[in-house]
């Protein structure tokens, strides 16, 4: 690509943004409002959910059961046919290059649930109890469903090691494959191969590891300084990222604070975690994406501008804001994030300046090119 063909820096910044939107049809006025905001910010990615968490919380406060509240609190995903049409229309609206992501881990974290007529899934933890033949069918069904519904990104597999059996967010919800890192590596490797076969971009998460924590980063600050087991929790990343037979397009950094590595910031905003450990120590040259920046661990301590600047200077390529908090609606975050980054660039707060941002743009472009080759 010649210098003349390079996209504007405004478009490069937009490619680094992935946000949540409201509505289940492009004809919904709320969806149109959010898509207008995405276009204005040149946003390169969308993440979809089955449940609007604010509505679900309100319904449960009125006495609804969890299952009924989830069913009634529709957000983006209503049925297989609706979803396929919606994702097709999103590409026509935002461009064929747009990343459309989902969290389809299986079990309790299934944004494509049976209640909305999608195939049944099984939790990652349950795979150890299955025969290899049954586990293969489970993997194939999950990833093929994601691809057939029009997604090109699935934020899975979760390679957290179940160090703490009382961990409230990944272990109790059976999102970890195992407490044995070798079993995590074995299962994750098979999931990654299946993702490649179905032309869906997979994402390892939550770096450096959520399995030893005693808190939930959705709710607030989580300190793993005294509980983190690097010998166990970093092993899946070391092994998977060094495997020449695997192609790993993305790694998600978690909002996990470890003072031994960075005494100031959580991993998602930390140069020591993202660049020195993930990129330099483990050699990862793919796309790094943050966990959602609307989570309590970030919003309670950082402004939008601070979080964006720190994440980029840490070495992040995609800033994710799912914009689906349980505490109420807020405007689509894409324009505010875009303007914050552009303002920071003009003030010299982005380390490496415009060249640094373009490196992220090139990583995202290479990832998309690999996806087209798979397809």
N, C-alpha and C positions, 0 to 999 in steps of 0.2 A: 504494500500500500504506500503510495507516495504521500508526501507531506500535504499536497493539495487535496488528497482524498480523505485525510484524517477528519473525523467528526469534530464538531465544536466541543469545547471543554464543557459547555452546558449539557450537551448530550452525553458526554462521557460520565459526568456526575450522575445524570439520570439513570444510566445503565447500572449504577452501583446501588440503586434503591429497589427494594422489594417490600411491598406494603399490602395490608389487608383492605378489602373493600366491602361495602354492604350490598345486599340484594342478591337475587338469584336469576336475574334476567337483565340484559342490557337495556330493556325498555322500562325498568323500574327507575323512577326519578332519583332515588338515593344512589343507585348504581351509576346512573348517568353523571350525577354530581361528583362522585368519587373518580370515575374514569376521566372526567374533564380535568380534575386535579392531577391525575396521573399523567395525562398527556401534556399538561402545562409544565410538569417537572421532568418530562421525558423518562418516566419511571420504566425500568427494564424488567420488573418482575411483580407478580401478584401471588398472594397466598390465600387459599380458600379454606373455609371451615363449614361444618354442618350446623354448628350451634352458635347463636349469639349469646355470649356469656352474660351480658347485662340483663337480657330478657329472661334467660334461664334462672338467674338469681332471684329476679322479681317473682317469677312463677312459683319457685320453691318457697319464697317467703309467704306466698298466698296459700300454701298447703299442698301444692302439687308434688307428686312423687318425682324422684330424680329422672326416671325413665320418661314419664309423661312431659315433664318440663323440657327435657332434651328434644323430644319429638316436636313440641309446639314452638320452641325457640329457634325457628329456621333462620339460617344466615345465607349461605351461598349454595349449599348442597341439599337438594330435595329428593332427587331420584336419579337413576342412571341415565335415562333419556334426557332429562332436563340438564344434567351436568354436561353431557357430551355436547349438547347444543350451546350451552353457556360458554364452555371453553372454546368452541369453534368461533363463537361471536366475539369473545375477548381477543382472539388472534386477529380477526378481521378489523377490530377496532384499534388495537394497540400495535399491531404489526406481527408478522410471522416470527420475529426474533424473540418475542416476549417469553420470559420464564414464568410458568404457571406451576406453583408448588402446593404440596399438601403434606400433612403429617399422617401417613398411613403406616403405622408400626405394626398393627395387629393387636387383637385383644382390646384392652381398655382405651388405647389411643388409636381409634379407628374413625377417621373423618368420613369414611364411606361405610356407614353402619348397616347392619341387617335391618334395623328399624326403618331404614329408607330404601330397602329392597336391593341392597348390595350383597354380594356373597359373604358368607360367614368367614371370620378370621380367627386366628389363634394367637395368643400372646407369645412374645419371644421366649419367655421363661418356660412355656409349655413344650417347646421344641425338644428339649432334652428328654422328655418322656415319650417321644414318638419314635417309631421306626424310621430309618433313613428314607424309605419309600414314601411314607406318609408326610414326612417333613418336606420332601421335595414337592409333593402336590400342593402343600400349604404355601410354600414359597412361590411356586408358579402362579397360583391363583391370585395371591396378593399383588404381585408385581404386574401381572397381565391386566388385572382390573384397573390399576393405576394408569397404565399406558392406554388402555382402551377408552378410558373416560376422558382422555385428552390432556393429562398432565405430562410435563416433561421433567419435573423435579419431584422426588419424594424424599423428605427429610428423615431418612432411615438408611442404615440400621443404627440403632442405639448401641454403642459399644462400651457403655459404662459397665464396670465390673461390680457385682453386687456384694461389696465389702461389708456394708452395714445392713443387716436384715430389717432394721427398723426405719430405713430411709423412706420418707413419706411420699416421694414423687416418682422415683424410677424403680426402686426395688419392690415396694408394696404394690405398685401398679403393674408388676410383672413385665416391665419394659426392658430388663436386662436379660441377656441370654443365660448368664451363669455367674457364679461367684468365682469360677475358675477362669483366669484369662485365656488359657489355651482353648477352652470350650467357646468362649466369646469369639476368639479368632476363627475357629473352625466354622461356626454358624455364620458369622459376618461375611466370611469369604464366599460362602455359598450364596448368600443374599446378593452380594455384589456381582457375582457372575450372572445371577438371574436378572438383575436390573439391566445389565448390559444386553442380555438377550431380548429384553422387552423395550429397549431404547428409551430408558428412563434414567435420568441422572440421580445417582444415590448420594447420600451425605452421611459421613460418620459424625456422631455426636455423643456426648457434649464434652469437648476437649477442655481441660485435661482429664476430666472424669467426675461424674456426679454420684457415683455409687457409694462413697464413704461419708457423704454429707448427712447432716441431721436436719437440714432445713430445705425449704422450697424457694427457689429464686423467683418464682411468680409472686411470692408474698413479700420478699425483702432480702436484705443482706444475708449471704450464706458464706460462712468462714470454714474452710476445710484445712486450715493450717495444721491443726493437731490430729486430723483424722486421715488425711490423704496418704495413700500408699503408692508411691511412684513405681515401686517394683512390680506391683500388680496392675495399677490403673493406667499406666502409660504403655504397658506391653502390647495391647491391641493396636495402638497407633504405630509403635515401632515395627511390629511384625507386618501389619497390613500395608503400610506405606512403603515398606522395603520389598514387598513381594512383586517380582517382575511380571507375574502372570495376572496381576490385578490392575485395573485402571480406576483410580479413585478421583472423581472430579471435584468433590467438595468435602470440606470439614467445617463443622459448626463449633464455634467457641462458646463455652458456657459462662454465665455471670458468676463465676466461682472465685472467691478470694483466698489466695494462699500467700501469706506474708513471707514465706520462705523463698518464694519466687519473685513476687512483686509486693512490696509493703504499702502500695498506694491504691492499686486498681485491680478489679476482677479480671479474669483471663480474657474476656471479650474485649476489654479496653487496654490490654497490657502488651507492650512491646516484648517484654521478657517471655511471656507465654507464647504469643502468636508468631513473632519473628525468630527470637533466639531459640525457642524450643521446637515449635511446630515446623517452621520453615528451615532453620539452619541445622538444628540437631537431627531432625527426622527427614529433612530433605524434601518436604512437601512444596511443590511448585504449582499446585492447582488453586482453586478458588476457596478462599476463606469467607465464611458467612457468620455473622453474629447470631446468637439466639435473639429472640424478639426484644427490641429495645423499649417496648412498652411494659416490660415486667418490673415488678416492684424493686428488685435488686438494682435497677438502673434509675428508674424515675424518682426514687426516694433520695438519690444522692447526686444526680447529674441533670443538667438541662439538656435539651435536644442538641444544642450546638456543642456543648462539652462532650456529650456521648459520641456524636459524629466525628469530631476532631480526634478524640482519643482512639476510637476504633480504627480510623484510617491510619493514624500515625503508628498504631500497633502493628499494622500489616494486613488489615481486613480489606476484602474486595467488595462484598455485598453487605449493606446495612439493612437488616430485616426489622420491620415494625408491623406486627400482625394487626395492630389497631383493633383488638378484640378483648379489651379488659372487662372485668365484671363490674367495674365501677361507673360505667356510663359512656355514652358516645362522645367522641371528639372528632374534629374535622380530619379528613384524610391527611396523614402526616407527610406525604411526599413533597409538596411545595415547601413546607417549613424546613425539611431536611435538606432539600436541594439548595435553598437560599442560604442556609447556615453553612454549608460546605463552600459555596461560591464566595460568601463573605469571608470565611476563614482563609480561603485561597488568596483573596485580594489583600488580606492583612498579613500574609506570610506565616500563617499558623499551620499550614500543611507541610510537613517535612518532605522535601523533595519537590514541592510545588506541583506544577501542571504535569511534569513527567511522571511523578508518583501516581497521580490519578490515572494517567493513560496506561500505566502498567497494569492497573486493575482492569481497565477496559479491555486490554489485550488478553488477559487471562480469561475473562468472561467470553470473549470472542472465540478463543481456542476451545473452551469447553463446549460452546454451541456447535463449533465445527466438528468436534468429536461425536456429538450427538447425531448430527446429520449423517456422519459416516456409519454409525450404528444402524440408523434407520434404513 
